[in-house]
Amino acid sequence: MAKYNDIKMNKWKNYDDLFVDSLWIIDKRDSTGVHNSKYHGNFIPQIPNQLFRRFTKKGDLILDPFAGSGTSLIEAQRLNRDYLGIELQKKVADNAAKLLKEEYKTSVKGNIVVGDSATVNIEQELKKLKKKSIQFVIMHPPYWDIIKFSKNKKDLSNAKTLNSFLAMFEKVCDNVLSYLDKDRYFAVVIGDKYTNSQLVPLGFYCMNLLLNKGYILKSVIVKNFGETKGKNGTQGIWRYRALAADFYVFKHEYILLFKKSSKKKQTI
């Protein structure tokens, strides 16, 4: 059976909390331990938890090139996976490191690097952890300019155009995915946006970019989200706006699951 996780298939019925469907309905975010929703733009911990349990095993190295408040790194640590996080903003990275230290209970090896994921020397960072490669990459990039995370021009949320956003995202992918082991998996968590009364399907643009690079698309998971920080308590206003301006309010985001195959991609 699969060598990329710790699931014991002879006891498969014991894993009834693992999702196997492509629609994830999660009503409440995990707020246990140091997890919180204070950082604007972080995703719910259940996403990395589900992915890490399905596609990694204890001792594997997980890379998050958009580490933010450290949600995925906290989950990696809880599950006894080693981790490497990259975060552009030092203040944000320092806070994530503080949270990880607060909840540190294992012999997990990990580090958070302050820098641009498109240019950070991954090989050098792997050596510090005494690793040669990565076993899973989880990416939760900015949804272009919906939220401005910083004034740094290297921040994807400051991209002037869709094409420049995709070009910046591509550079990050090229840098980090080159160290992902073949036949292992990575995920991109992303949503869409509206610009000038027009839907911009960011998820599909990113998906096509990665497909054109030869990565194998394993699943498109749709995950619901209810009350967001930016729309807290404003459901009525958004309903009015939707009815008045002929659009639908976003209640989902995508989890695009890919595999870096060792085999030559077959033409469909």
C-alpha positions as CSV (number, residue, x, y, z in Angstrom):
1,M,0.0,0.0,0.0
2,A,0.9,3.7,0.1
3,K,4.3,4.5,1.6
4,Y,3.6,8.2,1.9
5,N,1.4,8.0,5.1
6,D,1.0,6.1,8.3
7,I,-2.5,4.8,7.6
8,K,-2.9,1.1,8.3
9,M,-5.2,-0.1,5.7
10,N,-6.1,-3.3,7.6
11,K,-7.7,-0.9,10.1
12,W,-9.2,1.5,7.6
13,K,-12.5,1.8,9.5
14,N,-10.7,3.5,12.3
15,Y,-10.0,6.6,10.2
16,D,-13.6,7.8,9.8
17,D,-12.6,11.4,10.6
18,L,-10.5,11.6,7.5
19,F,-12.2,13.1,4.5
20,V,-12.4,11.2,1.3
21,D,-15.0,13.3,-0.5
22,S,-14.1,16.4,-2.6
23,L,-16.6,18.6,-0.7
24,W,-15.4,19.6,2.7
25,I,-18.1,21.1,5.0
26,I,-16.3,22.4,8.1
27,D,-18.6,24.5,10.4
28,K,-16.1,25.5,13.0
29,R,-12.4,26.2,13.0
30,D,-10.1,24.3,15.4
31,S,-9.2,26.8,18.1
32,T,-7.4,24.4,20.4
33,G,-3.9,25.2,21.8
34,V,-2.3,28.2,20.2
35,H,-4.5,28.2,17.1
36,N,-6.4,31.5,16.6
37,S,-7.9,33.6,13.8
38,K,-6.3,36.9,14.7
39,Y,-4.0,36.9,11.6
40,H,-6.0,38.2,8.7
41,G,-6.0,35.7,5.9
42,N,-5.0,32.5,7.7
43,F,-6.8,29.3,6.9
44,I,-8.5,26.8,9.2
45,P,-6.2,24.2,10.9
46,Q,-8.4,21.3,9.7
47,I,-7.1,21.8,6.1
48,P,-3.4,21.0,6.8
49,N,-4.4,18.4,9.4
50,Q,-6.4,16.4,6.8
51,L,-3.7,16.8,4.1
52,F,-0.8,15.9,6.4
53,R,-2.5,12.8,7.7
54,R,-3.4,11.6,4.2
55,F,-0.2,12.4,2.4
56,T,2.7,12.4,4.9
57,K,4.1,10.2,7.7
58,K,5.9,10.9,10.9
59,G,9.4,12.3,10.3
60,D,8.5,13.7,6.9
61,L,9.4,17.3,6.1
62,I,6.6,19.7,5.2
63,L,7.3,23.0,3.6
64,D,5.0,26.1,3.7
65,P,6.3,28.9,1.6
66,F,3.6,31.3,2.8
67,A,3.8,30.5,6.5
68,G,1.9,33.5,7.9
69,S,0.8,32.9,11.4
70,G,2.1,29.3,11.3
71,T,-1.2,27.4,11.1
72,S,0.2,24.6,9.0
73,L,3.5,24.5,11.0
74,I,1.6,24.0,14.2
75,E,-0.3,21.1,12.7
76,A,2.9,19.6,11.4
77,Q,4.5,19.8,14.9
78,R,1.4,18.3,16.5
79,L,1.5,15.4,14.1
80,N,5.3,14.8,14.6
81,R,6.2,16.0,11.1
82,D,9.3,18.2,10.6
83,Y,8.6,21.6,9.1
84,L,10.2,24.5,7.2
85,G,8.2,27.7,6.9
86,I,9.1,30.8,4.8
87,E,7.5,34.1,5.6
88,L,8.2,37.5,4.0
89,Q,7.4,39.6,7.1
90,K,9.7,39.3,10.1
91,K,7.1,40.4,12.7
92,V,4.7,37.7,11.4
93,A,7.4,35.1,11.3
94,D,8.5,35.9,14.9
95,N,5.0,35.6,16.1
96,A,4.6,32.2,14.4
97,A,7.8,31.0,16.0
98,K,6.6,32.1,19.4
99,L,3.4,30.1,19.0
100,L,5.2,27.0,17.9
101,K,7.5,27.3,20.9
102,E,4.6,27.7,23.2
103,E,3.1,24.4,22.1
104,Y,6.3,22.5,21.6
105,K,5.9,19.0,23.0
106,T,7.8,16.8,20.5
107,S,11.2,16.1,19.1
108,V,10.1,17.7,15.8
109,K,12.8,19.6,13.9
110,G,11.6,22.9,12.3
111,N,12.5,26.4,11.3
112,I,10.9,29.5,10.0
113,V,12.9,31.6,7.5
114,V,12.3,35.2,6.9
115,G,12.6,35.9,3.2
116,D,11.1,35.7,-0.3
117,S,10.0,32.2,-1.1
118,A,10.9,32.8,-4.8
119,T,14.6,33.3,-3.9
120,V,15.3,31.7,-0.5
121,N,18.1,29.1,-0.7
122,I,16.1,26.0,-0.1
123,E,19.1,23.7,-0.2
124,Q,20.8,25.7,2.5
125,E,17.8,25.6,4.7
126,L,17.4,21.9,4.3
127,K,21.0,21.4,5.4
128,K,20.3,23.2,8.6
129,L,17.6,20.6,9.3
130,K,19.8,17.8,8.1
131,K,17.4,17.0,5.3
132,K,18.0,16.5,1.6
133,S,14.4,16.9,0.3
134,I,10.8,17.7,1.0
135,Q,7.9,15.3,1.3
136,F,5.0,17.7,1.1
137,V,4.4,21.3,0.2
138,I,1.4,23.3,1.3
139,M,0.8,26.7,-0.3
140,H,-1.8,29.2,0.8
141,P,-0.8,32.3,-1.2
142,P,-2.6,35.7,-1.1
143,Y,-5.7,35.7,-3.2
144,W,-4.0,38.4,-5.3
145,D,-4.9,41.8,-3.8
146,I,-8.0,41.0,-1.8
147,I,-6.0,41.5,1.4
148,K,-2.8,43.7,1.4
149,F,-0.5,41.9,3.7
150,S,2.5,44.3,3.5
151,K,4.0,47.1,1.4
152,N,6.8,44.8,0.2
153,K,6.9,44.7,-3.6
154,K,7.8,41.0,-3.4
155,D,4.5,40.3,-1.6
156,L,2.1,38.6,-4.1
157,S,-0.8,40.8,-2.7
158,N,1.0,43.8,-4.3
159,A,1.0,42.4,-7.8
160,K,-0.2,45.1,-10.2
161,T,-1.9,42.7,-12.7
162,L,-3.2,39.2,-12.8
163,N,-0.2,38.2,-15.1
164,S,2.3,39.6,-12.6
165,F,0.6,37.8,-9.8
166,L,0.8,34.5,-11.7
167,A,4.5,35.2,-12.7
168,M,5.4,35.8,-9.0
169,F,3.5,32.7,-7.9
170,E,5.3,30.6,-10.6
171,K,8.7,31.7,-9.3
172,V,7.8,30.5,-5.8
173,C,6.6,27.2,-7.2
174,D,9.8,26.7,-9.3
175,N,12.0,27.4,-6.3
176,V,10.3,25.2,-3.7
177,L,8.9,22.3,-5.8
178,S,12.3,21.4,-7.2
179,Y,13.1,20.0,-3.8
180,L,9.9,18.0,-3.4
181,D,10.5,14.3,-3.8
182,K,9.1,12.6,-6.9
183,D,5.9,10.7,-6.4
184,R,5.0,13.0,-3.5
185,Y,2.2,15.5,-3.2
186,F,1.6,19.2,-2.7
187,A,-1.5,21.4,-2.3
188,V,-2.5,24.9,-3.2
189,V,-5.3,26.5,-1.1
190,I,-6.7,29.4,-3.0
191,G,-10.0,31.2,-3.7
192,D,-11.3,33.5,-6.5
193,K,-12.0,37.3,-6.5
194,Y,-14.0,39.9,-8.2
195,T,-12.5,42.8,-10.1
196,N,-14.4,45.5,-12.0
197,S,-17.7,43.5,-11.6
198,Q,-16.0,40.5,-13.2
199,L,-15.1,37.1,-11.6
200,V,-11.4,36.4,-11.7
201,P,-10.9,32.6,-11.2
202,L,-7.6,32.7,-9.5
203,G,-7.8,29.0,-8.5
204,F,-8.2,27.9,-12.1
205,Y,-5.4,30.1,-13.4
206,C,-3.0,28.7,-10.8
207,M,-4.2,25.2,-11.6
208,N,-3.6,25.6,-15.3
209,L,-0.1,27.1,-14.6
210,L,0.9,24.0,-12.6
211,L,-0.7,21.6,-15.1
212,N,1.3,23.2,-17.9
213,K,4.5,22.5,-15.8
214,G,3.7,18.8,-15.9
215,Y,2.4,18.2,-12.4
216,I,-0.4,15.7,-12.0
217,L,-3.7,17.0,-10.7
218,K,-5.1,14.5,-8.3
219,S,-8.1,16.3,-6.9
220,V,-10.0,19.6,-6.8
221,I,-11.5,19.9,-3.4
222,V,-14.1,22.5,-2.6
223,K,-14.1,23.7,1.0
224,N,-16.8,25.9,2.4
225,F,-16.3,28.9,4.6
226,G,-19.0,30.7,6.5
227,E,-18.3,33.8,8.5
228,T,-15.0,35.4,7.6
229,K,-13.2,38.1,9.5
230,G,-13.8,40.7,6.8
231,K,-17.6,39.9,6.6
232,N,-18.2,39.3,10.3
233,G,-21.8,40.3,11.1
234,T,-22.5,41.7,7.6
235,Q,-24.4,38.9,6.0
236,G,-27.4,41.1,5.3
237,I,-25.3,43.8,3.6
238,W,-23.6,41.2,1.4
239,R,-27.0,39.6,0.5
240,Y,-28.3,43.0,-0.6
241,R,-25.2,43.7,-2.6
242,A,-25.4,40.4,-4.4
243,L,-29.1,40.9,-5.3
244,A,-28.4,44.5,-6.5
245,A,-25.3,43.8,-8.5
246,D,-26.0,40.3,-10.0
247,F,-23.2,38.3,-8.3
248,Y,-22.9,35.5,-5.8
249,V,-21.2,35.8,-2.5
250,F,-18.1,33.6,-2.2
251,K,-18.7,30.8,0.3
252,H,-15.9,28.4,-0.9
253,E,-12.2,28.1,-1.7
254,Y,-10.3,25.4,-3.5
255,I,-7.7,22.9,-2.3
256,L,-5.8,21.8,-5.4
257,L,-4.0,18.6,-4.8
258,F,-1.1,17.8,-7.1
259,K,1.5,15.0,-7.4
260,K,5.0,15.4,-8.6
261,S,5.2,12.2,-10.7
262,S,8.4,10.4,-11.6
263,K,6.7,9.1,-14.8
264,K,6.3,11.0,-18.0
265,K,2.9,12.7,-18.1
266,Q,0.4,11.0,-20.4
267,T,-1.3,13.0,-23.0
268,I,-5.1,13.1,-22.4
